[in-house]
Amino acid sequence: MNLEEIKRILPHRYPMLLIDRVLELDPGNYCKAIKNVTANEQVFQGHFPQMAVMPGVMIVEAMAQVGGIVIHSVTPEDVVKQSLVFFCRDRKISISLSCSPRRSSGFDNNGKSKSSKSLGIRGQSPC
C-alpha cells in the first residue's frame, strides 16, 4: 500500500502522518508498515538538535496509525466514513532503541478484536 492509499484510510496529514508505506497486511490480524525518517523533518530542529532522535511519543503514534490501518481493513466502508479511530490507552510501552534520520523504521502490529467497538493492538518497532 503506497502513501496515497494510506491517506485515503487515515485522516492524518504531514507532519503527523507517520506511515509512508504498508509492506504487509492481513486484514484484521496483522500489518507491517514503514516510516522513512529523514533529517529535514521539523521535529529534529527542536528535539535534541545536536543528535537527532525521533521522540518516543511519535514512535507510539506511528504504531497507533498502523493499528488504524488494521481496524480499517475489517470495517465496512460506510462505517469508516462516519467514524474516527482513536488511540485510547496503553498497557505497556517500552522503547529500547533510538530512531534517527536516514533510517526506515518498521512497525509490526497484530490486532485482536475485543468487541465490535474495540481492537487490542500489540505492536513493535526496531527503534
ChimeraX attribute file (.defattr): number of C-alpha atoms within 10 A of each C-alpha:
attribute: neighborCount
match mode: 1-to-1
recipient: residues
	/A:1	12
	/A:2	11
	/A:3	13
	/A:4	10
	/A:5	11
	/A:6	19
	/A:7	14
	/A:8	9
	/A:9	17
	/A:10	17
	/A:11	13
	/A:12	14
	/A:13	9
	/A:14	6
	/A:15	9
	/A:16	12
	/A:17	18
	/A:18	22
	/A:19	24
	/A:20	19
	/A:21	18
	/A:22	20
	/A:23	14
	/A:24	12
	/A:25	19
	/A:26	13
	/A:27	15
	/A:28	19
	/A:29	17
	/A:30	22
	/A:31	23
	/A:32	23
	/A:33	25
	/A:34	21
	/A:35	18
	/A:36	15
	/A:37	18
	/A:38	14
	/A:39	14
	/A:40	9
	/A:41	12
	/A:42	10
	/A:43	16
	/A:44	19
	/A:45	12
	/A:46	9
	/A:47	13
	/A:48	12
	/A:49	10
	/A:50	9
	/A:51	10
	/A:52	19
	/A:53	18
	/A:54	19
	/A:55	15
	/A:56	17
	/A:57	10
	/A:58	14
	/A:59	21
	/A:60	20
	/A:61	16
	/A:62	23
	/A:63	27
	/A:64	22
	/A:65	27
	/A:66	29
	/A:67	30
	/A:68	22
	/A:69	25
	/A:70	25
	/A:71	24
	/A:72	18
	/A:73	19
	/A:74	13
	/A:75	14
	/A:76	9
	/A:77	12
	/A:78	8
	/A:79	10
	/A:80	15
	/A:81	9
	/A:82	7
	/A:83	9
	/A:84	10
	/A:85	17
	/A:86	10
	/A:87	13
	/A:88	7
	/A:89	6
	/A:90	10
	/A:91	5
	/A:92	6
	/A:93	11
	/A:94	9
	/A:95	14
	/A:96	10
	/A:97	10
	/A:98	13
	/A:99	20
	/A:100	19
	/A:101	17
	/A:102	10
	/A:103	14
	/A:104	17
	/A:105	20
	/A:106	20
	/A:107	26
	/A:108	21
	/A:109	23
	/A:110	20
	/A:111	20
	/A:112	15
	/A:113	13
	/A:114	9
	/A:115	8
	/A:116	7
	/A:117	8
	/A:118	12
	/A:119	17
	/A:120	15
	/A:121	23
	/A:122	18
	/A:123	19
	/A:124	18
	/A:125	21
	/A:126	13
	/A:127	18
